[in-house]
Amino acid sequence: MWWAGFITKFNPTGCSLEFSTYFAEVWSRGIEMDIDSYHNVFITGEVLGGIPTTPNAYDPTPNGATDAFVSVLNSNGSNLIYSTYLGGSYYDWGNAIKVDSEGFIYVVGGTYGYGVQNNFPTTPGAISTTPRGVGDAFLSVLLIDDEPPFFLSDNTSKIGTTGDDFTFSVKVEDNLSGVKMVYVEYWFGNGSHINSSLMRRDNETWNYTFEIPWNCSVPLHYFFVAVDMENNIGKTPVKIVEIRDNDLPIITPVNFPTHLTTGEEYNFTVNTTDNIGVYGVWFEYWYGGGDHINVSMLHIDKTLWSSVIRIEDTVEDLFCIVRANDTSNNWAEFKTYRFNVEDNDAPTFLSDNTEREGYTGDRFVFSVEVSDNVEVYGVWVDYWYEGGIHINSSMMYTAENLWSYTIKVEDTLNRLYYRFHANDTSGNWIITEVTEVRIYDNDPPVFIWNSTPLHPTTGDPFEFKISVVDNVEVEGVWVEFWYGEGTHTNISMEGAGGDLWEARIIVEDTAEPLLYIFHAKDISGNWNSSGIGEISVIDNDMPVIRTDRTPRVAYTGDLFTFQVEIGENVGMQWVCAIVSWLDPPESRNVSLEDVGGGVWAGTILVPEDSVEPFTYLIMGEDVGGNKVPSFEKRVNVVDNDPPTLLPGEMEVFATTGDDYHFVAEARDNIELRGVYVEYWYGDGKHTNLTLTPGAGDVWTRDIKVANTTDTLYYIFHACDSRGNWNLSSGNITVIDNDPPTFGKDWTPTESYSGESFAFSVAVRDNVEVEAVYVEYWFGSGEHKNASMRGDSHNYTLTITIPEGDASRLTYVFHAVDTSGN
């Protein structure tokens, strides 16, 4: 140790030491000191290291070669209140120190950092936060907070009540850093401790509220703990809160009678509970304004308490109150109950003097004799007409036990029913059986007001309305109606309230007037009828195109039919189709005719020489002037007309091996694409050739006629630009006009009598050789004609030359084909 710092305090006379102590383990020296109002000692200086520091030190570790330091000892030197290093990375020392009345410590010193970047601590906003030279002076200000928060006042109530909120409330302050948190630790009796944080209400006040258990019967213990921002902790002593039971017992009736009659015993039972304990339950009762009786109720089971009383012979009302108190002497009172005590003996009917017949509009007297064991309070007659409303009327007391009531019989044929009701002063009632009185009536119903509308419209609902009254009751109202000279219909009308009767119909689709008569009958069978009413029917229903059956495709040169089904309630005046072409522009109105069943149709002839589409619009009007709504529609035109095709001027015969000239005449409404000929012989192969157009509508083609006599069949085919085809067929007789031809004659030029002689010749035909003959004769002798046999194209005949005949043999060959050539 190079230097050893020390602190020494003398008494005021300087003749003895108050305290004296070393301060550092390594080289250190004190430069300056100060003392506050509590005689705490504040020192600063320079230290190499090893001074003690406190937990709340600004810098608890050395920083450079040397550091300034600030240390505070208490007045007797027994405790190091605060100690901290203060410096950068090289040399730092404290030269002077002062403390003010608010606890701020002011330190002045120097710092040296030659060749080294000095990092002496500075604060934001300081005059100079960076070194100015090799050495600099510094001024630092520190504030030491080692005092715990202190409690200003405990505002917590000293009494708590069961089941209610209880608030811990305390005022806390701190000398410097401020209160960080306050909590309360509390417990009931010897129960578990609970820690809860208080909420800050303002700068000083902290609160925490909880609910005291409803069944608590032990004291509440608690103390507060407060912590400041430097974690200094303050704590209050334990306090005790008295817990009082202020909750009343709860009384609930369980078995109270609902009806009391004199002389009977009744059980009154209540359910009584308390948060702590029920001490007792009492039942207090009295009659009218009489004396009160208070009895203790019997505890019969857990929370049930009961009392049994006998009802006295009086009709005074019974009143009762139930009261209960708990072990804390909290009293509860259930509301006052009031019970009617009844006399249950009813009055007696002696005789019914009422007549059994009545007449509408006349007076009718109900009369009855009644008595009671005590006193008759009143008699009523309940009377009504069959199906009607009951009327209950109080009767007049006219003589001893005799009661009467007079009415005027209503205008009704319904039977009159009645029964008497009587009660005594105790409210006991008696009712007689229902008695029947027969009522008679002969007045018919009367029509009061006809409110039927004046303008019915076709297809719509229409209501007949008539007000009808009767002195008794209208049984029914009917309306008889018809259109023009049509069939009459009679329907029943419905009552619509009061005197009004209504009947609803759907107005027919007609322009004829609507005529009607009302008929009314009362329940006595009396009838009345009104005069005839007449109102005009208005057609307000637009015709509707239900179905447009018009095709969407038309064909050239054909008839095109517009056909629509129109729904119309009365009748149509006219229907037409407006037809329009664009190229060339043209419009045409086509009148449509009614073809039955609501269908209207009309026809146009589609131009045969154009496939231009056209549009149409259906229009019409009914007899009521209502128009037909329609939309424009398009019709495409398709060429379905095949070309016209006829054979031209042709030979009816063709000859084998010669040319034959096919000629056809063809034309088309739009455009002809080509003409073809299909031909064949007999059942032979068909050949198709294209014809060549000639002048006008003529198409031609030449063929070489085959060597056959089979019929030449042909079909002309013509096709237009839309692919429509037409056919024209025929047949030509083929004539073989070519004779057979002879080839080589192999017959010998010499013959010998008595020997065989063979005629031999080659014969051919373009079609077929039918037969070959040889005509021969000797000299001037008889000519013979013999058929020759053929083998392929060679024909032969062998004869024998007569013996001894030396005449010259002459011959001629004859050949015929199948056509007779």
C-alpha positions, 0 to 999 in steps of 0.5 A: 500500500503506497498511500492509506486513506483515513477519516478521523473525527474529534470531539468539539474540544479536540481532546478525544477522537469521536471515531477514526478509520482507514478507508482503502485497501490500495493507494488512496488519498482524500482531497476534500470533505463536507458535512450535512445537517445530520453530520454525515461525512462526505469525502472525495479524492483519488484512489488506485482501487480497493475502496468499499462500494455500496449496493446503490453505487453509481459505479461499483468498480474501478475504471482507469489508472486512478479514479475519483471517488465519493463516499459518505459515512454516518456521523459516528463512522460506524456505517458506510452510507454510500460509496462509488467510483467516478472516472474514465479510462486513465487518471481521474481525481476529486478536488472538492465536494459539497452537499446541499440541503436537498441531498445533492452532492457536488464534486469538482475534480480533474481528469487526465488522458494524455495519449489515451481517449478519455471516456470520463462519464458525462450526461446528455445536455452537459456543457461539454461532453468531450475532452478539451485537452490533455487534462480537463476539469469536471463537475459532477452532481450525485443524489443518494437515495437510501431512505425507504418510502414512509407512510403518511396515513392509513385510511383503512376502516377499522370495521368490516361487514360480512359479504360487503366490499372492504377497501385497504387505503394508505397514503405513501411518500418517498424522499427522492426516487418515488414509490414504485409499488405498494402491497398489502398482506392480510389474513382472517384469524389464523387463516392463510396470508394473502398478498395483493398489490394496491392501485395508485389513486393519486400521487400519495393514495393507494387502494385495494378493494375485496369482498369480505366472505359472507360467513366470516366471523374472525378478525381481519389482520393486515400490514402494508409494504411499500417499495421505492424506485431504488428498491428501498422497502418500508413496512407498517405494523400489523393492524386488526379490523373487526368483522361484524355480521350485518346480514339479516336472516332470510325468510322464505314461506314454504307452506302457507295456506291459500284458503282459511275457513273458520274452525280449521287448523293450519300449518305455517312453515318458513325456510329461514337461513343466515350467513352465521346462524339463526337464533330464533323465529317468531310468528305474530298473527291477529284478526282484523283490528284485534289483539296480536298474538306472538308465538315462537315457531318450532325448529323442525328440520335444518332451516325449516320452522313451523307453527300450527294455529286454529282459525277462530270463528270469525269472518275477520281477515287473518294477518300474520308477520314472521320475524327472525334474528341471528346470533349477531341479533340482526332482525329480519321481518317478512312482509305482512300476509293477509288471509280471508277467513271464510264462512263456507255455508251458501244461501238457499234458493226457495222457489223460481217464479219466472215465466217460461215464455217470452215475446220479442220487444215485450217486458220479461220478469225474472223472480226468485225467492232466496234465504241464507243462514246468516244474511243474503248479500245479493242475488244476480240473474245471468241470462243470455240468448242462445249463442249470445253474450251472457249478461249478469244483472243484480236483482232488486229485493222486493219483499221478504226473501223475494228478488226480481229483475225486469228486461225487454226481450230482444229481437231474436228467436234464440231461446232465452236461458238464465240462471240465478247466482246468490251469495251471502255476506261471507261470500258463499255462492250458490248457482241454480241450474240453467232454465230455458225460455221460448221466444217467438218472432214474425218480422222479416229482415230489412235492407238498409244500404247497398254499398256494392261498387259500380265498376267491376273489371274483368278477371278481377275480384268483385264484392257485393255488399249489402247492409241487412238488419232483423229484429231478431237475427238474419239467418242468411243473405244471398246474391243472385247475379247474371250477365246480360241474358245469361244464366243466373247464379245464386251464392251465399253471402258472408257476414263482414261485421255489424249489419254488412254482408259480403260475397266475392266473385271473380268477374267473368270475361265478358262485356255484358252488364252484371245484374243482381238481386239480394235475398235475405232470410231471418232465423224465423223463416221470414224472407225479403228480396231487393230490386234488380241492380245493374252495373257495367263490366269494364275490361281492363285486362291486357291480352297476353301472348301465351305462346308464339308458335311462329317458326324461326325459319322460313323457306324460299318460295314457301308459305310462312305462317305466323301463329300466336296463342293470345290469352284474352278474357273478352275478345280481340278486335284485331291481330296483325304481324308487321313484317320487315326486310332489310335488303331491300328495305320493305315492310308489310302488315299481315292480318291474322285470323282467329283460327279457334282456341285463342290462336291467331294465324296469318300467312305470307309467301316467302320470296323464292329468290332471296335468303335475306332474313326478316323480322316480325312484330305481333300487334293487336287490340282487344274489344276493351282497347287493351293492346298486345305487348310484343317483342320483335323477333327474327326469322332466318330464310333458308333455300329449300327449293331444289333446282328445276330439272327436266330432260331436254330434247333427246333421242328415244333410241340409242344405237350400239356403238354410236354417240348418244347426246344427253340433254337436261334443262335445269334452273334454280331460284338462287344459284345452280351449282352443277348438273350431273348424269348417272347412267348404266345399262341393265344391271350394269355398273353406274357411271357419273358424268358432269354435264356441260352448261350450254345456252340458257338452261341447257346442260349436255354430255355425249357418250358412246353407246355400248354394244349391248341391247340392255336398256340404257337407264339414266338419272339427271342430278342437279344441285344448287348453292344451298345443297338442295338436290333434284333428280330426273330419271328415264331410260333409253332403248338401245337398238343393235343395228349392226349385223354380224360380220363373217371372218375367214371361210375355212370351207374346202374348195373341193368335195368328193362324192360319197365323202364327208364335207365340212362347211366352216366359217368364222362369224362375229357380232357386236352384241351376240350371234344368235344363229348361223345357217348355210344354204347349199345346193348341188348344181341346179338342184334343190337348195337346202338350209341347215343350221350350223353349230358354233364353237366360240366364233367358229361355226361348222356343219358337216354333210355327206356328198351324195354318191355319184353326184358330180354336180357343183356344190354351191353354198351361201352363209347366213348369220343373224344376231339377237337383234335380228340383223 
